[in-house]
């Protein structure tokens, strides 16, 4: 048991460390790839419900702030410092064990964070716990089976951020959401070309299979 705990702590440390060490480099990505960032932002917004929400893996608040999400959680102290400057109320923590009371939020957003989670099923269970009865989970992530996913897989060993990342396909994510009690998927996609080739905000389309960045919204309640 002790070895498992030590291994988990080591894995967490390895995943968090780059965000502590290269905070400004992370921030610079959004400036250097503004069309890709805005495309992702608009795609997430297209499926974002009304009500009070929280972003899990809020990072520097690059999504929470423009989307009007007031609360965020993240394990990186350096990133949370940036989020606080963007007026986000933050708490230190991880998705697998949320320090939040049950039935607290109308929705939970997890965007560009899925690949860094140690256990996505445990995170989904925790999200379900903190959502209100009619609450939704919204995920924004790179589809492993897309052209962009293939590119990220090829370069992950050279990236301090993605070296320990685990990428998922849309089918895998939906299966795990179903397994943990989420229903009625709505899916949008964007980023249909390589980031360096973007000269404008990209389109948003229903479904998946073409775009590199996919957004899924699913409900806690099967009937609503």
C-alpha positions as CSV (number, residue, x, y, z in Angstrom):
1,X,0.0,0.0,0.0
2,X,2.8,2.4,0.9
3,X,4.6,1.7,-2.4
4,X,1.4,2.5,-4.3
5,X,1.0,5.8,-2.4
6,X,4.6,6.7,-3.1
7,X,4.2,5.9,-6.8
8,X,1.1,8.1,-7.0
9,X,2.8,11.0,-5.3
10,X,5.8,10.6,-7.6
11,X,3.5,10.6,-10.7
12,X,1.7,13.7,-9.4
13,X,5.0,15.5,-8.9
14,X,6.3,14.6,-12.3
15,X,3.1,15.9,-13.9
16,X,2.9,19.1,-11.9
17,X,6.6,20.0,-12.0
18,X,6.7,21.4,-15.6
19,X,3.8,23.7,-14.8
20,X,5.7,25.0,-11.8
21,X,9.0,25.4,-13.7
22,X,7.7,26.7,-17.1
23,X,4.7,28.8,-16.1
24,X,5.7,31.7,-18.4
25,X,6.4,29.3,-21.3
26,X,2.9,27.9,-20.8
27,X,1.4,31.3,-20.8
28,X,3.3,32.3,-23.9
29,X,1.6,29.5,-25.9
30,X,-1.7,31.3,-25.7
31,X,-0.1,34.4,-27.1
32,X,1.7,32.6,-29.9
33,X,-1.3,30.5,-30.9
34,X,-4.1,33.0,-30.4
35,X,-6.2,31.6,-33.3
36,X,-6.0,28.1,-31.9
37,X,-6.7,29.3,-28.4
38,X,-9.7,31.4,-29.4
39,X,-11.0,28.5,-31.6
40,X,-10.9,26.2,-28.5
41,X,-12.5,28.9,-26.3
42,X,-15.4,29.5,-28.7
43,X,-16.0,25.7,-29.2
44,X,-16.2,25.2,-25.4
45,X,-18.5,28.2,-25.1
46,X,-20.8,26.6,-27.7
47,X,-21.7,23.8,-25.2
48,X,-21.3,25.6,-21.9
49,X,-24.6,25.6,-19.9
50,X,-25.9,28.4,-17.8
51,X,-25.4,28.5,-14.1
52,X,-22.6,28.4,-11.7
53,X,-19.6,26.3,-12.7
54,X,-16.1,25.3,-11.7
55,X,-13.1,24.5,-13.9
56,X,-11.1,21.4,-12.8
57,X,-7.5,21.9,-13.9
58,X,-8.0,25.6,-14.1
59,X,-4.3,26.3,-14.7
60,X,-3.7,30.0,-15.2
61,X,-7.4,30.7,-15.8
62,X,-7.1,31.1,-19.5
63,X,-10.5,29.5,-20.1
64,X,-12.3,30.2,-16.8
65,X,-11.9,34.0,-17.0
66,X,-13.4,34.6,-20.5
67,X,-16.0,32.0,-19.9
68,X,-17.2,33.7,-16.7
69,X,-16.3,30.7,-14.5
70,X,-15.6,32.0,-11.0
71,X,-14.1,28.9,-9.3
72,X,-11.1,26.7,-10.2
73,X,-9.0,23.9,-8.8
74,X,-5.5,22.9,-9.8
75,X,-2.5,21.2,-8.1
76,X,0.0,23.8,-9.4
77,X,0.6,26.7,-7.0
78,X,2.3,28.7,-9.7
79,X,-0.6,28.3,-12.1
80,X,-3.1,29.2,-9.4
81,X,-1.2,32.4,-8.8
82,X,-1.9,33.4,-12.4
83,X,-5.6,32.4,-12.1
84,X,-6.0,34.5,-8.9
85,X,-4.8,37.5,-10.8
86,X,-7.6,36.8,-13.3
87,X,-10.1,37.0,-10.4
88,X,-10.7,33.3,-10.1
89,X,-11.4,31.9,-6.7
90,X,-9.0,29.0,-6.5
91,X,-8.2,26.0,-4.3
92,X,-5.3,23.5,-4.5
93,X,-6.3,20.0,-5.3
94,X,-6.6,17.2,-7.9
95,X,-9.6,15.9,-9.9
96,X,-9.5,12.5,-8.3
97,X,-10.2,13.9,-4.8
98,X,-12.0,17.2,-5.0
99,X,-12.1,19.2,-1.7
100,X,-15.6,20.4,-2.5
101,X,-19.0,19.6,-1.0
102,X,-21.5,17.5,-3.0
103,X,-24.2,19.1,-5.1
104,X,-22.4,22.4,-5.3
105,X,-22.2,23.3,-9.0
106,X,-24.4,23.4,-12.1
107,X,-21.5,22.3,-14.3
108,X,-17.8,21.4,-14.2
109,X,-15.4,22.1,-17.0
110,X,-12.3,20.1,-17.7
111,X,-10.4,21.5,-20.7
112,X,-6.9,20.7,-21.9
113,X,-6.5,18.8,-18.6
114,X,-7.8,15.3,-19.3
115,X,-4.5,14.0,-20.5
116,X,-2.8,15.0,-17.2
117,X,-5.2,13.2,-14.9
118,X,-3.9,10.1,-13.1
119,X,-7.3,8.4,-13.2
120,X,-10.1,9.8,-15.3
121,X,-12.8,7.5,-14.0
122,X,-12.1,8.6,-10.4
123,X,-12.2,12.2,-11.6
124,X,-15.6,11.7,-13.3
125,X,-17.0,10.1,-10.2
126,X,-15.9,13.1,-8.2
127,X,-17.3,15.5,-10.7
128,X,-20.7,13.6,-10.5
129,X,-20.6,14.0,-6.7
130,X,-20.1,17.8,-6.7
131,X,-22.7,18.4,-9.5
132,X,-26.3,19.3,-8.8
133,X,-29.0,16.9,-9.9
134,X,-29.3,18.4,-13.4
135,X,-25.6,19.2,-13.7
136,X,-23.3,18.7,-16.7
137,X,-19.7,17.9,-17.3
138,X,-18.0,19.6,-20.2
139,X,-14.7,18.2,-21.5
140,X,-12.4,19.9,-24.1
141,X,-9.4,17.8,-25.2
142,X,-7.2,16.7,-28.1
143,X,-8.7,13.6,-29.7
144,X,-5.9,11.0,-29.8
145,X,-7.3,9.5,-33.1
146,X,-7.2,12.9,-34.9
147,X,-4.4,14.3,-37.0
148,X,-3.6,16.7,-34.1
149,X,-3.6,13.8,-31.6
150,X,-1.1,11.9,-33.8
151,X,1.2,15.0,-33.8
152,X,1.1,15.4,-30.1
153,X,1.9,11.7,-29.6
154,X,4.9,12.1,-31.8
155,X,6.3,15.1,-30.0
156,X,5.3,14.2,-26.4
157,X,8.7,12.9,-25.4
158,X,10.3,16.3,-26.3
159,X,7.7,18.4,-24.4
160,X,8.1,19.0,-20.7
161,X,4.4,19.3,-20.4
162,X,3.3,16.3,-22.4
163,X,6.0,13.8,-21.5
164,X,3.8,12.1,-18.9
165,X,0.4,12.8,-20.6
166,X,-2.1,10.1,-21.6
167,X,-4.2,11.0,-24.6
168,X,-7.7,9.5,-25.2
169,X,-10.0,8.9,-28.1
170,X,-13.5,10.3,-28.1
171,X,-15.0,6.8,-27.8
172,X,-12.9,6.0,-24.8
173,X,-14.0,9.2,-23.0
174,X,-17.7,8.6,-23.7
175,X,-17.4,5.0,-22.5
176,X,-15.8,6.1,-19.2
177,X,-18.4,8.9,-18.8
178,X,-21.2,6.4,-19.3
179,X,-19.6,4.0,-16.9
180,X,-19.5,6.7,-14.2
181,X,-23.1,7.8,-14.7
182,X,-23.2,10.5,-17.4
183,X,-25.6,10.5,-20.3
184,X,-26.8,12.2,-23.5
185,X,-23.6,13.3,-25.1
186,X,-23.4,16.5,-27.2
187,X,-20.2,16.8,-29.2
188,X,-18.6,19.6,-31.1
189,X,-15.1,19.9,-32.8
190,X,-12.7,22.5,-34.0
191,X,-9.1,22.9,-35.2
192,X,-9.2,21.3,-38.7
193,X,-5.7,22.3,-39.6
194,X,-2.2,22.5,-38.0
195,X,-1.9,25.3,-35.5
196,X,0.9,27.1,-37.3
197,X,-1.3,27.2,-40.5
198,X,-4.3,29.0,-38.8
199,X,-4.8,32.5,-39.9
200,X,-8.2,33.0,-38.4
201,X,-10.5,31.5,-35.7
202,X,-11.5,28.0,-37.0
203,X,-15.0,26.7,-37.6
204,X,-17.0,24.7,-35.1
205,X,-18.8,21.6,-36.3
206,X,-21.1,19.0,-34.7
207,X,-19.7,15.6,-34.0
208,X,-16.1,14.4,-34.1
209,X,-13.6,12.7,-36.5
210,X,-12.4,15.8,-38.4
211,X,-11.2,18.3,-35.8
212,X,-8.3,17.9,-33.5
213,X,-10.0,19.5,-30.5
214,X,-13.2,18.0,-29.3
215,X,-15.8,19.2,-26.8
216,X,-18.2,16.8,-25.0
217,X,-21.0,17.8,-22.8
218,X,-22.9,15.1,-20.8
219,X,-25.5,15.2,-18.1
220,X,-25.6,13.7,-14.6
221,X,-29.4,13.2,-15.0
222,X,-30.4,10.8,-17.8
223,X,-33.9,12.3,-18.2
224,X,-33.2,16.1,-18.2
